[in-house]
Amino acid sequence: SLNTIRIMKKKINIVLVLLATIGFAACTTDNPVPQFEVKGAAVKTTTEEVDLTLSYQKFGNFKALHLYFADNPEMKNAHFYDLTSKTASSDQVKTHIDNLFPGHTYYYHYVINFAYDSQQTKVAQFTTNTGTPPVVKTEKPSRVKHNSCNCSGVIVNTGDCQIRDCGICWGYTRDIDINNANVVPGEPTAKNTFTITLNDLENDTEYYVRSYARNVLGITYGEAIGFRTSKGIQITTSVVIPSATEARSGGTITDAKGFSIKQRGLCWSTEPNPTIDDINDHRTYESLGASSGVGSFESTMKNLTPNTVYYVRAYAECASEVFYGDEHQFTTTNN
């Protein structure tokens, strides 16, 4: 009926008035619409890293703050950083980003999410420092012995980049690099120096060493430097005659090469390449005194375990070095 239509129109008008009143109240100074005001963004960049600092002022509460970071202005495949938890007690948010490429331009912007809408800052950009490949110097090898030497390198300039790896490559020719020679990685100190020891070298042999260092922009080498190991004492190990708990062997020193031998004897172990440092009672020795040590000698290895595989080497000990003969493997008998 006509009265029913009039009543319905009045109800609709009342609802519209109420909604308008609520909307007006939400926009008054007592109940402001949430806003986010960026006061400034600071960028502190190096060659491979950046610190982004966003300063802001909050009007009302917001639900989330996100940072988007990309290497293109279209922000394709952007990395996402959730910074919401960092806004609880500060009006400044700092973000550290590493593993960047030198001399490259990057782009970023912030997005703020409210309960019913979102805002975002304009896309900003920065460029990392240029950087260069490192500069490295090979030091002269030191403490050269018949089978080892110490090799060092100095990273003269990092190229304003993080050193990813460094070390020494070595071989028998001057033209060596990490692709055609033996490589021993190094660990740079606070002064960007590194030292490694080459072991198991051949006596009276010429070698070359060359330092290298690598950063994100490439690898560089120092000069190749040659050295020759000392001739060393010429010593061989005799044939072993085993029993159940003992074994007889010895050695022959054919040339002392000018070294002063203070002891000679046998060392043995159940593992290959025994040395005089392994186990004290797995060693025989003969003090030489005024004798040169050149010639043959014999020793008895005692307290062995029956039916066990052993390895033995003759040795000659000097003031600063120990020389070993060839290795012999033998097995003790059952009884």
Disulfide bonds with the S-S distance in Angstrom:
none
